[in-house]
Amino acid sequence: MALLNSHKLTLYEPTNRNNSFLKRRRKLIAKIDEQILLATDSNYKPTKIKWVHNEDGTERKLEIPKRMRRWWTENLGGTVLLTIRYGNKLIEFEKGKNAIELSSKAELEPTLQNIKKAVENGACDRLLKLSIL
């Protein structure tokens, strides 16, 4: 019992890992990571695994590239418009404004990193909640 007396004892309250809002945040962070990889490497193709049946009845795994849409468009003047999507919906940052204008494609990766940090810290929770409703 001397061991227990030498430590501070407290009540354990488990975090709710099944919180649906935290799941949405993790999903958005994973999608932002994919966009960062797409912005830094133009040859990046995420893959999904699909089970295929052969003629003889056996099954085998196949890695198939997923269709992935870029979240940004490049304008003629060299500017880049970056949107953030949750599913197929655009996240609106302010009323009627759903894109971030960047002066060049070089700013794309640092901006996505900053948005990822904001989502991790919970700064975008209000925006995420509004876009889902």
Solvent accessible surface area in square Angstrom, and as a share of the most:
residue,aa,sasa,rsa
1,M,175,0.78
2,A,83,0.64
3,L,127,0.63
4,L,85,0.42
5,N,124,0.64
6,S,83,0.54
7,H,113,0.50
8,K,187,0.79
9,L,130,0.65
10,T,119,0.69
11,L,143,0.71
12,Y,176,0.67
13,E,130,0.58
14,P,98,0.62
15,T,116,0.68
16,N,97,0.50
17,R,191,0.70
18,N,119,0.61
19,N,56,0.29
20,S,62,0.40
21,F,42,0.18
22,L,61,0.30
23,K,103,0.44
24,R,75,0.27
25,R,45,0.16
26,R,124,0.45
27,K,98,0.41
28,L,1,0.01
29,I,28,0.14
30,A,54,0.42
31,K,79,0.33
32,I,0,0.00
33,D,50,0.26
34,E,34,0.15
35,Q,5,0.02
36,I,15,0.08
37,L,85,0.42
38,L,27,0.13
39,A,21,0.17
40,T,85,0.49
41,D,67,0.35
42,S,100,0.64
43,N,127,0.65
44,Y,53,0.20
45,K,136,0.58
46,P,12,0.08
47,T,68,0.40
48,K,105,0.45
49,I,102,0.52
50,K,108,0.46
51,W,142,0.50
52,V,40,0.23
53,H,124,0.55
54,N,50,0.26
55,E,182,0.82
56,D,113,0.59
57,G,57,0.55
58,T,70,0.41
59,E,95,0.43
60,R,121,0.44
61,K,120,0.51
62,L,63,0.31
63,E,116,0.52
64,I,53,0.27
65,P,79,0.49
66,K,69,0.29
67,R,207,0.76
68,M,47,0.21
69,R,132,0.48
70,R,118,0.43
71,W,20,0.07
72,W,5,0.02
73,T,79,0.46
74,E,93,0.42
75,N,65,0.33
76,L,193,0.96
77,G,75,0.72
78,G,39,0.38
79,T,37,0.22
80,V,1,0.01
81,L,61,0.30
82,L,0,0.00
83,T,24,0.14
84,I,3,0.02
85,R,46,0.17
86,Y,35,0.13
87,G,57,0.55
88,N,128,0.66
89,K,97,0.41
90,L,62,0.31
91,I,6,0.03
92,E,83,0.37
93,F,51,0.21
94,E,111,0.50
95,K,187,0.79
96,G,64,0.61
97,K,122,0.52
98,N,52,0.27
99,A,39,0.31
100,I,49,0.25
101,E,121,0.54
102,L,12,0.06
103,S,75,0.48
104,S,43,0.28
105,K,89,0.38
106,A,83,0.65
107,E,68,0.31
108,L,1,0.01
109,E,55,0.24
110,P,66,0.42
111,T,25,0.15
112,L,0,0.00
113,Q,61,0.27
114,N,94,0.48
115,I,20,0.10
116,K,43,0.18
117,K,117,0.50
118,A,29,0.22
119,V,4,0.02
120,E,83,0.37
121,N,125,0.64
122,G,22,0.22
123,A,76,0.59
124,C,24,0.14
125,D,34,0.18
126,R,152,0.55
127,L,21,0.10
128,L,2,0.01
129,K,116,0.49
130,L,104,0.52
131,S,15,0.10
132,I,46,0.23
133,L,154,0.76
